[in-house]
């Protein structure tokens, strides 16, 4: 099946053409980083307007790069939630109109499901596995028994991990998005004697909390003479990343062990973090547990990842009606064939 896939859940407009849910013929992303950087975060209204401006030419480019025309398509897939409602509506509305005009089926896909299944664009990972979705909007752990079969094991009770990275970067005056900037500093600087708390690390459940860690960083920064030196900024960034990575890796591995799962897929924007990848490698060496990371392009919000589950659902007869609406909140456990 040849699908056009669309993603507009936050501040990236993306379009892709994917064959059989595996072969990526094109995967185009229009970033809004420059638009939102001055505000230190995503402004929903501005994001929606930019999606409207770029989605049509982006789809044209995706088709052109794939070497096909719209008439060759057999289906349309789109992120329908969760995310920013206005941003999602741009993609959903476009998908409906496109599918209607071509008289082909379309389907709405869950954003977190797409992230977790993105690894299948590169390699097959046998089910069941533990899926860790770690991004600016989500920090969730799921038992994944197949496409459309998910059981929530744990989630953040406040800030998502990526949100905490961005907010700490803003405290340090680093800019937006903060995750990659903190990661670069953490590679260059040692944390010295700074040690931040590891929230909920010793709790027996699999939930996360990053609000207290973020507050601890703010309190530490406020206690230092201002302005901070480059070395102080680097040390704080390194200490924060170590704390966040320790919690993410330890609780993910604990959940996998309790579920007797030998495979872990880490997905979402924070999965690009070099410290996180290295820590997982160190902790699982010789353990028999395999940890999989999609390549960075597939960790970030992109459209190709939407096609994996969409191809499966459409191939099994599942369709979305033209009454499909964007949903800002949508538990992944409610997704099914």
Secondary structure, 3 states (H helix, E strand, C coil): CEEEEEECCCCEEEEEEEECCCEEEEEEEEECHHHHHCCCCCCHHHHHHHHHHHHHHHHHHHHHHHCCCHHHCCEEEEEEECCCHHHHHHHHHHHHHHHHHHCCEEEEEEHHHHHHHHHHHCCCCCCCEEEEEECCCCEEEEEEEECCEEEEEEEECCCCHHHHHHHHHHHCCCCCCHHHHHHHHHHHCCCCCCCCCCCCCCCCCCCECCHHHHHHHHHHHHCCCCCCCHHHHHHHHHHHHHHHHHHHHHHHHHHHHHCCCCEEEEECHHHHCHHHHHHHHHHHCCCCCEEEECCHHHHCCCCHHHHHHHHHHHHCCCCCCCCCCCECCCCHHHCCC
